[in-house]
Amino acid sequence: MSQPITEQALPQTPKEKNVLQRIYTIINQNNQLKIGSILLLFLVLIGVFAPLLALYSPTALGDGLLVPPSAEHWLGTDKLGRDLYSMILYGTRTSLMVGFVSAIISGIIGTIIGAYAGFYGGKVERLLTEINNIFLMMPTFFLILLVAALFGNSLIIVMVIIGLTGWASNARLMRAQALSIRERTFIKSSIAIGEKKSFIIFKHIIPNGIFPIIASTTMNISGAILIESSLSFIGLGDPNIISWGQIVFDGRSYMTSGWWVSTFSGFMIVITVLSFYLIGDGLNKVINPKLK
């Protein structure tokens, strides 16, 4: 008699492993990436659950002006009596949004320009490279100051300005990747069978050369947060939103009598920038085979 066929679990291949498990393994292998990811997760949770964690409304005015940290106000109050702890929680949302949106804009622009420049070569490459060099040599922060002063300092304008002026480094990286990838056999085969160049760029060049851009864009997030904080510190930030730079700006005149106003918000800026730097540097070491 033939034995009944029973279903047996086939051994998993590396491609069938759980994606989250593979991501966890990659993060766990690099201490910088691990520490940066933990800090970023902490900041994201603060931003998401800010309404639940806040003790008061961040815009509510109180009677106690410049009250030092206490049981009632954990991080003290500012010159208007607003609870500093609640303001910092809501400021996390602003900083993360500015960083992510600006970095995504600059990442997309830099990736596309760099891919076209490296793949096409010739006059297209020379033109795009010269434009890229102009943005690399341009004092970006002063350009942002000028545009913010002329067109307004709303948060949307600030994010777009930072994104439109910070793509040059990504374009340079992507151009180098495209110059290398276009010489490979599968790219030459795609050209030989008549595939459109734009299709090759978005189908093959960008997906195969995007990894250094991811690491660079992660570091650009910290740069965007610093620029927004700097604009707020000199009074060119959006006055209608709560940001860490705005809090530091408000507390700069009270460093002797209310040191906590600028200190705690400045500390949050340092922690956030450090987390993205660690993630970007860790990703670079994981992705770049020369640094493994």
Rosetta blueprint (number, residue, H / E / L):
1 M L
2 S L
3 Q L
4 P L
5 I L
6 T L
7 E L
8 Q L
9 A L
10 L L
11 P L
12 Q L
13 T L
14 P H
15 K H
16 E H
17 K L
18 N L
19 V H
20 L H
21 Q H
22 R H
23 I H
24 Y H
25 T H
26 I H
27 I H
28 N H
29 Q L
30 N L
31 N H
32 Q H
33 L H
34 K H
35 I H
36 G H
37 S H
38 I H
39 L H
40 L H
41 L H
42 F H
43 L H
44 V H
45 L H
46 I H
47 G H
48 V H
49 F L
50 A H
51 P H
52 L H
53 L H
54 A L
55 L L
56 Y L
57 S L
58 P L
59 T L
60 A L
61 L L
62 G L
63 D L
64 G L
65 L L
66 L L
67 V L
68 P L
69 P L
70 S L
71 A L
72 E L
73 H L
74 W L
75 L L
76 G L
77 T E
78 D L
79 K L
80 L L
81 G L
82 R L
83 D E
84 L H
85 Y H
86 S H
87 M H
88 I H
89 L H
90 Y H
91 G H
92 T H
93 R H
94 T H
95 S H
96 L H
97 M H
98 V H
99 G H
100 F H
101 V H
102 S H
103 A H
104 I H
105 I H
106 S H
107 G H
108 I H
109 I H
110 G H
111 T H
112 I H
113 I H
114 G H
115 A H
116 Y H
117 A H
118 G H
119 F H
120 Y H
121 G L
122 G H
123 K H
124 V H
125 E H
126 R H
127 L H
128 L H
129 T H
130 E H
131 I H
132 N H
133 N H
134 I H
135 F H
136 L H
137 M H
138 M L
139 P L
140 T H
141 F H
142 F H
143 L H
144 I H
145 L H
146 L H
147 V H
148 A H
149 A H
150 L H
151 F H
152 G L
153 N L
154 S L
155 L H
156 I H
157 I H
158 V H
159 M H
160 V H
161 I H
162 I H
163 G H
164 L H
165 T H
166 G L
167 W L
168 A H
169 S H
170 N H
171 A H
172 R H
173 L H
174 M H
175 R H
176 A H
177 Q H
178 A H
179 L H
180 S H
181 I H
182 R L
183 E L
184 R L
185 T H
186 F H
187 I H
188 K H
189 S H
190 S H
191 I H
192 A H
193 I L
194 G L
195 E L
196 K L
197 K H
198 S H
199 F H
200 I H
201 I H
202 F H
203 K H
204 H H
205 I H
206 I H
207 P H
208 N H
209 G H
210 I L
211 F H
212 P H
213 I H
214 I H
215 A H
216 S H
217 T H
218 T H
219 M H
220 N H
221 I H
222 S H
223 G H
224 A H
225 I H
226 L H
227 I H
228 E H
229 S H
230 S H
231 L H
232 S H
233 F H
234 I L
235 G L
236 L L
237 G L
238 D L
239 P L
240 N L
241 I L
242 I L
243 S L
244 W H
245 G H
246 Q H
247 I H
248 V H
249 F H
250 D H
251 G H
252 R H
253 S H
254 Y H
255 M L
256 T L
257 S L
258 G L
259 W H
260 W H
261 V H
262 S H
263 T H
264 F H
265 S H
266 G H
267 F H
268 M H
269 I H
270 V H
271 I H
272 T H
273 V H
274 L H
275 S H
276 F H
277 Y H
278 L H
279 I H
280 G H
281 D H
282 G H
283 L H
284 N H
285 K H
286 V H
287 I H
288 N L
289 P H
290 K H
291 L H
292 K L
